[in-house]
Amino acid sequence: MMAVLIGLGIGWVGFRALRAVGAASIRDRVRPENSEDVADLSVFFVCRECGTEFQVTRLGEVQVPRHCGEPMAVVQRPATGQDP
């Protein structure tokens, strides 16, 4: 009987810990209110290893993503459809 109560206690603590971690990760995904739309600047993160590209469309806190284990390079290209 005591083993069942201890097992339930450990399970309850573990479940609560997992819920707290899940709630924190959802809270971190919320878009910052001070983010800025930069899609018209044609800025990309490019992986030098395999060529994967991510276009930057909103800018908040800058964190350079990693792909293939290496940080990606920031590349700005001329915007298409604009006169020089």
N, CA, C and O atoms as CSV, one atom per row, in Angstrom:
chain,resi,resn,atom,element,x,y,z
A,1,MET,N,N,0.821,-1.195,0.000
A,1,MET,CA,C,0.000,0.000,0.000
A,1,MET,C,C,0.866,1.260,0.000
A,1,MET,O,O,0.591,2.225,-0.714
A,2,MET,N,N,1.925,1.225,0.825
A,2,MET,CA,C,2.807,2.386,0.911
A,2,MET,C,C,3.536,2.610,-0.418
A,2,MET,O,O,3.758,3.753,-0.816
A,3,ALA,N,N,3.905,1.537,-1.098
A,3,ALA,CA,C,4.599,1.647,-2.389
A,3,ALA,C,C,3.692,2.296,-3.432
A,3,ALA,O,O,4.167,3.072,-4.261
A,4,VAL,N,N,2.414,1.996,-3.405
A,4,VAL,CA,C,1.455,2.592,-4.334
A,4,VAL,C,C,1.348,4.088,-4.080
A,4,VAL,O,O,1.328,4.871,-5.030
A,5,LEU,N,N,1.279,4.495,-2.836
A,5,LEU,CA,C,1.191,5.923,-2.504
A,5,LEU,C,C,2.459,6.670,-2.915
A,5,LEU,O,O,2.390,7.782,-3.440
A,6,ILE,N,N,3.608,6.055,-2.672
A,6,ILE,CA,C,4.873,6.679,-3.087
A,6,ILE,C,C,4.924,6.787,-4.606
A,6,ILE,O,O,5.343,7.816,-5.137
A,7,GLY,N,N,4.502,5.737,-5.314
A,7,GLY,CA,C,4.474,5.770,-6.779
A,7,GLY,C,C,3.546,6.850,-7.306
A,7,GLY,O,O,3.891,7.559,-8.251
A,8,LEU,N,N,2.368,6.984,-6.701
A,8,LEU,CA,C,1.441,8.037,-7.117
A,8,LEU,C,C,2.021,9.425,-6.845
A,8,LEU,O,O,1.846,10.341,-7.649
A,9,GLY,N,N,2.705,9.580,-5.724
A,9,GLY,CA,C,3.338,10.863,-5.396
A,9,GLY,C,C,4.418,11.229,-6.401
A,9,GLY,O,O,4.492,12.372,-6.853
A,10,ILE,N,N,5.250,10.264,-6.746
A,10,ILE,CA,C,6.309,10.505,-7.739
A,10,ILE,C,C,5.697,10.811,-9.100
A,10,ILE,O,O,6.166,11.704,-9.805
A,11,GLY,N,N,4.660,10.081,-9.471
A,11,GLY,CA,C,3.984,10.339,-10.751
A,11,GLY,C,C,3.360,11.718,-10.791
A,11,GLY,O,O,3.428,12.399,-11.814
A,12,TRP,N,N,2.748,12.142,-9.683
A,12,TRP,CA,C,2.117,13.464,-9.631
A,12,TRP,C,C,3.162,14.570,-9.772
A,12,TRP,O,O,2.953,15.532,-10.512
A,13,VAL,N,N,4.291,14.434,-9.061
A,13,VAL,CA,C,5.362,15.429,-9.146
A,13,VAL,C,C,5.928,15.476,-10.571
A,13,VAL,O,O,6.167,16.556,-11.110
A,14,GLY,N,N,6.141,14.299,-11.179
A,14,GLY,CA,C,6.653,14.259,-12.555
A,14,GLY,C,C,5.693,14.883,-13.545
A,14,GLY,O,O,6.114,15.610,-14.446
A,15,PHE,N,N,4.399,14.606,-13.388
A,15,PHE,CA,C,3.397,15.184,-14.281
A,15,PHE,C,C,3.368,16.697,-14.156
A,15,PHE,O,O,3.292,17.397,-15.165
A,16,ARG,N,N,3.428,17.210,-12.942
A,16,ARG,CA,C,3.430,18.660,-12.720
A,16,ARG,C,C,4.674,19.303,-13.335
A,16,ARG,O,O,4.594,20.386,-13.913
A,17,ALA,N,N,5.818,18.636,-13.210
A,17,ALA,CA,C,7.060,19.161,-13.782
A,17,ALA,C,C,6.966,19.220,-15.308
A,17,ALA,O,O,7.386,20.205,-15.916
A,18,LEU,N,N,6.421,18.177,-15.925
A,18,LEU,CA,C,6.269,18.182,-17.384
A,18,LEU,C,C,5.307,19.265,-17.851
A,18,LEU,O,O,5.549,19.899,-18.878
A,19,ARG,N,N,4.221,19.490,-17.118
A,19,ARG,CA,C,3.286,20.560,-17.477
A,19,ARG,C,C,3.944,21.921,-17.378
A,19,ARG,O,O,3.700,22.786,-18.220
A,20,ALA,N,N,4.782,22.131,-16.358
A,20,ALA,CA,C,5.465,23.413,-16.190
A,20,ALA,C,C,6.443,23.659,-17.341
A,20,ALA,O,O,6.527,24.776,-17.850
A,21,VAL,N,N,7.174,22.634,-17.750
A,21,VAL,CA,C,8.116,22.772,-18.867
A,21,VAL,C,C,7.357,23.044,-20.160
A,21,VAL,O,O,7.779,23.885,-20.953
A,22,GLY,N,N,6.253,22.353,-20.385
A,22,GLY,CA,C,5.459,22.568,-21.597
A,22,GLY,C,C,4.876,23.959,-21.651
A,22,GLY,O,O,4.870,24.577,-22.715
A,23,ALA,N,N,4.386,24.471,-20.539
A,23,ALA,CA,C,3.814,25.816,-20.496
A,23,ALA,C,C,4.893,26.858,-20.758
A,23,ALA,O,O,4.631,27.862,-21.421
A,24,ALA,N,N,6.099,26.636,-20.248
A,24,ALA,CA,C,7.188,27.586,-20.470
A,24,ALA,C,C,7.580,27.620,-21.939
A,24,ALA,O,O,7.860,28.695,-22.469
A,25,SER,N,N,7.608,26.463,-22.618
A,25,SER,CA,C,8.001,26.452,-24.023
A,25,SER,C,C,6.936,27.120,-24.893
A,25,SER,O,O,7.283,27.769,-25.879
A,26,ILE,N,N,5.672,26.982,-24.562
A,26,ILE,CA,C,4.611,27.668,-25.308
A,26,ILE,C,C,4.704,29.165,-25.079
A,26,ILE,O,O,4.526,29.950,-26.010
A,27,ARG,N,N,4.978,29.564,-23.856
A,27,ARG,CA,C,5.074,30.983,-23.529
A,27,ARG,C,C,6.244,31.621,-24.272
A,27,ARG,O,O,6.163,32.793,-24.641
A,28,ASP,N,N,7.338,30.877,-24.501
A,28,ASP,CA,C,8.503,31.411,-25.195
A,28,ASP,C,C,8.248,31.614,-26.685
A,28,ASP,O,O,8.942,32.410,-27.317
A,29,ARG,N,N,7.272,30.915,-27.262
A,29,ARG,CA,C,6.999,31.016,-28.696
A,29,ARG,C,C,6.168,32.241,-29.068
A,29,ARG,O,O,6.011,32.527,-30.255
A,30,VAL,N,N,5.643,32.958,-28.112
A,30,VAL,CA,C,4.801,34.112,-28.409
A,30,VAL,C,C,5.647,35.178,-29.088
A,30,VAL,O,O,6.749,35.482,-28.633
A,31,ARG,N,N,5.141,35.742,-30.167
A,31,ARG,CA,C,5.859,36.752,-30.928
A,31,ARG,C,C,6.030,38.009,-30.084
A,31,ARG,O,O,5.057,38.500,-29.512
A,32,PRO,N,N,7.256,38.542,-29.996
A,32,PRO,CA,C,7.455,39.759,-29.223
A,32,PRO,C,C,6.679,40.932,-29.833
A,32,PRO,O,O,6.569,41.054,-31.053
A,33,GLU,N,N,6.153,41.775,-28.973
A,33,GLU,CA,C,5.348,42.902,-29.452
A,33,GLU,C,C,6.179,43.941,-30.187
A,33,GLU,O,O,5.644,44.693,-31.002
A,34,ASN,N,N,7.468,43.994,-29.913
A,34,ASN,CA,C,8.306,44.998,-30.561
A,34,ASN,C,C,8.975,44.460,-31.823
A,34,ASN,O,O,9.960,45.035,-32.286
A,35,SER,N,N,8.453,43.356,-32.395
A,35,SER,CA,C,9.036,42.826,-33.625
A,35,SER,C,C,8.670,43.725,-34.802
A,35,SER,O,O,7.642,44.402,-34.795
A,36,GLU,N,N,9.526,43.712,-35.800
A,36,GLU,CA,C,9.391,44.621,-36.940
A,36,GLU,C,C,9.328,43.818,-38.234
A,36,GLU,O,O,10.062,42.842,-38.393
A,37,ASP,N,N,8.458,44.217,-39.158
A,37,ASP,CA,C,8.317,43.550,-40.444
A,37,ASP,C,C,9.471,43.977,-41.353
A,37,ASP,O,O,9.611,45.160,-41.664
A,38,VAL,N,N,10.303,43.010,-41.782
A,38,VAL,CA,C,11.467,43.323,-42.615
A,38,VAL,C,C,11.495,42.476,-43.886
A,38,VAL,O,O,12.561,42.289,-44.473
A,39,ALA,N,N,10.356,41.968,-44.318
A,39,ALA,CA,C,10.310,41.106,-45.501
A,39,ALA,C,C,10.794,41.833,-46.751
A,39,ALA,O,O,11.381,41.209,-47.635
A,40,ASP,N,N,10.560,43.142,-46.840
A,40,ASP,CA,C,10.954,43.895,-48.034
A,40,ASP,C,C,12.458,44.155,-48.103
A,40,ASP,O,O,12.927,44.660,-49.123
A,41,LEU,N,N,13.234,43.834,-47.070
A,41,LEU,CA,C,14.686,44.050,-47.089
A,41,LEU,C,C,15.444,42.896,-47.731
A,41,LEU,O,O,16.641,43.023,-47.989
A,42,SER,N,N,14.782,41.774,-47.996
A,42,SER,CA,C,15.390,40.593,-48.626
A,42,SER,C,C,16.633,40.116,-47.878
A,42,SER,O,O,17.715,40.016,-48.458
A,43,VAL,N,N,16.470,39.822,-46.590
A,43,VAL,CA,C,17.553,39.299,-45.760
A,43,VAL,C,C,17.315,37.803,-45.560
A,43,VAL,O,O,16.196,37.374,-45.280
A,44,PHE,N,N,18.386,37.011,-45.706
A,44,PHE,CA,C,18.299,35.560,-45.596
A,44,PHE,C,C,19.375,35.045,-44.649
A,44,PHE,O,O,20.453,35.630,-44.547
A,45,PHE,N,N,19.078,33.943,-43.955
A,45,PHE,CA,C,20.092,33.160,-43.258
A,45,PHE,C,C,20.412,32.004,-44.192
A,45,PHE,O,O,19.508,31.291,-44.627
A,46,VAL,N,N,21.702,31.809,-44.508
A,46,VAL,CA,C,22.119,30.782,-45.461
A,46,VAL,C,C,23.094,29.829,-44.772
A,46,VAL,O,O,24.055,30.266,-44.139
A,47,CYS,N,N,22.841,28.524,-44.897
A,47,CYS,CA,C,23.751,27.499,-44.382
A,47,CYS,C,C,24.861,27.305,-45.405
A,47,CYS,O,O,24.593,26.976,-46.560
A,48,ARG,N,N,26.094,27.505,-44.991
A,48,ARG,CA,C,27.241,27.375,-45.902
A,48,ARG,C,C,27.554,25.907,-46.216
A,48,ARG,O,O,28.247,25.615,-47.191
A,49,GLU,N,N,27.044,24.987,-45.394
A,49,GLU,CA,C,27.312,23.561,-45.611
A,49,GLU,C,C,26.427,22.981,-46.710
A,49,GLU,O,O,26.930,22.339,-47.633
A,50,CYS,N,N,25.107,23.202,-46.623
A,50,CYS,CA,C,24.193,22.528,-47.552
A,50,CYS,C,C,23.379,23.496,-48.419
A,50,CYS,O,O,22.694,23.060,-49.344
A,51,GLY,N,N,23.442,24.799,-48.137
A,51,GLY,CA,C,22.728,25.762,-48.961
A,51,GLY,C,C,21.302,26.069,-48.528
A,51,GLY,O,O,20.606,26.815,-49.216
A,52,THR,N,N,20.845,25.515,-47.405
A,52,THR,CA,C,19.498,25.810,-46.914
A,52,THR,C,C,19.391,27.289,-46.590
A,52,THR,O,O,20.305,27.867,-46.003
A,53,GLU,N,N,18.266,27.909,-46.973
A,53,GLU,CA,C,18.060,29.337,-46.746
A,53,GLU,C,C,16.762,29.575,-45.996
A,53,GLU,O,O,15.755,28.918,-46.259
A,54,PHE,N,N,16.788,30.525,-45.052
A,54,PHE,CA,C,15.601,30.989,-44.354
A,54,PHE,C,C,15.493,32.481,-44.585
A,54,PHE,O,O,16.444,33.215,-44.316
A,55,GLN,N,N,14.351,32.950,-45.080
A,55,GLN,CA,C,14.162,34.384,-45.263
A,55,GLN,C,C,13.678,34.996,-43.952
A,55,GLN,O,O,12.801,34.449,-43.283
A,56,VAL,N,N,14.259,36.128,-43.601
A,56,VAL,CA,C,13.865,36.852,-42.396
A,56,VAL,C,C,12.687,37.745,-42.771
A,56,VAL,O,O,12.812,38.617,-43.632
A,57,THR,N,N,11.543,37.527,-42.123
A,57,THR,CA,C,10.359,38.339,-42.424
A,57,THR,C,C,9.978,39.237,-41.250
A,57,THR,O,O,9.402,40.306,-41.454
A,58,ARG,N,N,10.291,38.816,-40.026
A,58,ARG,CA,C,10.018,39.623,-38.835
A,58,ARG,C,C,11.274,39.629,-37.991
A,58,ARG,O,O,11.925,38.598,-37.820
A,59,LEU,N,N,11.612,40.786,-37.468
A,59,LEU,CA,C,12.828,40.932,-36.697
A,59,LEU,C,C,12.487,41.389,-35.289
A,59,LEU,O,O,11.882,42.444,-35.099
A,60,GLY,N,N,12.874,40.599,-34.317
A,60,GLY,CA,C,12.725,40.941,-32.906
A,60,GLY,C,C,14.106,40.834,-32.302
A,60,GLY,O,O,15.004,41.599,-32.652
A,61,GLU,N,N,14.282,39.882,-31.389
A,61,GLU,CA,C,15.609,39.595,-30.871
A,61,GLU,C,C,16.329,38.732,-31.899
A,61,GLU,O,O,15.797,37.710,-32.331
A,62,VAL,N,N,17.523,39.130,-32.289
A,62,VAL,CA,C,18.247,38.415,-33.325
A,62,VAL,C,C,18.969,37.221,-32.719
A,62,VAL,O,O,19.784,37.367,-31.807
A,63,GLN,N,N,18.659,36.043,-33.239
A,63,GLN,CA,C,19.368,34.817,-32.900
A,63,GLN,C,C,19.676,34.114,-34.202
A,63,GLN,O,O,18.766,33.740,-34.942
A,64,VAL,N,N,20.946,33.933,-34.486
A,64,VAL,CA,C,21.339,33.272,-35.721
A,64,VAL,C,C,21.054,31.782,-35.568
A,64,VAL,O,O,21.595,31.136,-34.670
A,65,PRO,N,N,20.196,31.228,-36.450
A,65,PRO,CA,C,19.882,29.798,-36.347
A,65,PRO,C,C,21.077,28.939,-36.726
A,65,PRO,O,O,22.021,29.405,-37.364
A,66,ARG,N,N,21.016,27.683,-36.324
A,66,ARG,CA,C,22.059,26.720,-36.671
A,66,ARG,C,C,21.442,25.673,-37.597
A,66,ARG,O,O,20.307,25.239,-37.397
A,67,HIS,N,N,22.201,25.280,-38.600
A,67,HIS,CA,C,21.784,24.220,-39.505
A,67,HIS,C,C,23.027,23.429,-39.827
A,67,HIS,O,O,24.083,24.019,-40.053
A,68,CYS,N,N,22.942,22.135,-39.855
A,68,CYS,CA,C,24.099,21.247,-40.070
A,68,CYS,C,C,25.139,21.428,-38.964
A,68,CYS,O,O,26.306,21.089,-39.158
A,69,GLY,N,N,24.737,21.954,-37.814
A,69,GLY,CA,C,25.646,22.124,-36.688
A,69,GLY,C,C,26.455,23.400,-36.714
A,69,GLY,O,O,27.184,23.681,-35.763
A,70,GLU,N,N,26.349,24.171,-37.763
A,70,GLU,CA,C,27.119,25.415,-37.890
A,70,GLU,C,C,26.174,26.614,-37.929
A,70,GLU,O,O,25.058,26.502,-38.437
A,71,PRO,N,N,26.609,27.772,-37.394
A,71,PRO,CA,C,25.765,28.961,-37.494
A,71,PRO,C,C,25.573,29.354,-38.965
A,71,PRO,O,O,26.468,29.171,-39.791
A,72,MET,N,N,24.411,29.886,-39.269
A,72,MET,CA,C,24.119,30.290,-40.641
A,72,MET,C,C,24.626,31.709,-40.876
A,72,MET,O,O,24.705,32.504,-39.939
A,73,ALA,N,N,24.969,32.029,-42.123
A,73,ALA,CA,C,25.461,33.356,-42.485
A,73,ALA,C,C,24.289,34.252,-42.861
A,73,ALA,O,O,23.285,33.781,-43.396
A,74,VAL,N,N,24.419,35.539,-42.581
A,74,VAL,CA,C,23.400,36.523,-42.939
A,74,VAL,C,C,23.747,37.086,-44.313
A,74,VAL,O,O,24.861,37.561,-44.531
A,75,VAL,N,N,22.786,37.032,-45.241
A,75,VAL,CA,C,22.997,37.509,-46.610
A,75,VAL,C,C,21.861,38.451,-46.966
A,75,VAL,O,O,20.692,38.130,-46.750
A,76,GLN,N,N,22.205,39.630,-47.518
A,76,GLN,CA,C,21.168,40.537,-48.014
A,76,GLN,C,C,21.307,40.622,-49.525
A,76,GLN,O,O,22.386,40.876,-50.061
A,77,ARG,N,N,20.179,40.401,-50.195
A,77,ARG,CA,C,20.169,40.420,-51.654
A,77,ARG,C,C,19.373,41.628,-52.128
A,77,ARG,O,O,18.528,42.140,-51.394
A,78,PRO,N,N,19.632,42.080,-53.332
A,78,PRO,CA,C,18.816,43.178,-53.865
A,78,PRO,C,C,17.350,42.755,-53.942
A,78,PRO,O,O,17.032,41.644,-54.367
A,79,ALA,N,N,16.484,43.639,-53.532
A,79,ALA,CA,C,15.056,43.340,-53.570
A,79,ALA,C,C,14.594,43.243,-55.020
A,79,ALA,O,O,14.992,44.059,-55.852
A,80,THR,N,N,13.773,42.270,-55.326
A,80,THR,CA,C,13.268,42.099,-56.681
A,80,THR,C,C,12.123,43.063,-56.921
A,80,THR,O,O,11.338,43.339,-56.014
A,81,GLY,N,N,12.026,43.571,-58.122
A,81,GLY,CA,C,10.910,44.431,-58.483
A,81,GLY,C,C,11.100,45.890,-58.078
A,81,GLY,O,O,10.155,46.673,-58.175
A,82,GLN,N,N,12.292,46.277,-57.629
A,82,GLN,CA,C,12.539,47.662,-57.253
A,82,GLN,C,C,13.578,48.247,-58.191
A,82,GLN,O,O,14.516,47.558,-58.592
A,83,ASP,N,N,13.418,49.500,-58.537
A,83,ASP,CA,C,14.399,50.184,-59.391
A,83,ASP,C,C,15.561,50.642,-58.534
A,83,ASP,O,O,15.363,51.068,-57.396
A,84,PRO,N,N,16.812,50.559,-59.085
A,84,PRO,CA,C,17.988,50.996,-58.308
A,84,PRO,C,C,18.063,52.477,-58.119
A,84,PRO,O,O,18.997,52.972,-57.488
